[in-house]
Amino acid sequence: MKNFILAVTLLFSAATFAQTEVSDADLSKFADAYKAVQMENQEVQQDMVKMIQNEGLELDRFQTIQQASVNPEAKVDASEKEMTSYKKVMAEIEKMQPKLQEDMAKLIADNGLTLDRYQEIGAALQSDQALQQKLQAMMMKQETKG
C-alpha cells in the first residue's frame, strides 16, 4: 500500500511538473529578468574578484583553496596568510548574500514575475527543449532589435 501511495504521489508530482504552462508573455518576462540577473551577476563577480585581489590572493589561487575547502577528501594546501585572506573574503561574501538575493528578487519582480514563477519557468526550461529553443529565439530577436 505504501508503495502504491508513493507511486501515485510521484506520478502526480511529475504530472504537475510537466504541466507547467509558459505563455509567450511569461517567457518574454523571463528573458528580460534573466538578462537583468545575468548583468547583475557579472557586476557582483567583478566586485568579488576585486575583493579577492585586495586581500592579496590571485583569483585562481582563491578558487583552488575554495574547491579544496568544500571537498572533504581534499587537504587544503594553503599558507596561514592565504587561509586568513580566504576566510576574510568568504566572510564578506556571506555577508553580501542576503542583499544579493533581495536584489535578484527585485530584478525579477521589476520584470513582471514573482521569484516562484521565475523558478518554475527555469525548471520547465530544463526539461523542455522546445521551450528552450523558443526562449533562445526570443532572446536573439530582442538582441537584434537592440
Salt bridges, closest charged atoms under 4 A:
ASP24 OD1 - LYS134 NZ 2.54
ASP26 OD2 - ARG117 NE 3.00
GLU55 OE2 - LYS88 NZ 3.78
GLU82 OE2 - ARG61 NE 2.79
GLU92 OE2 - LYS95 NZ 3.10
ASP103 OD2 - LYS99 NZ 3.03
ASP110 OD2 - LYS106 NZ 3.02
GLU120 OE1 - ARG117 NH1 2.67
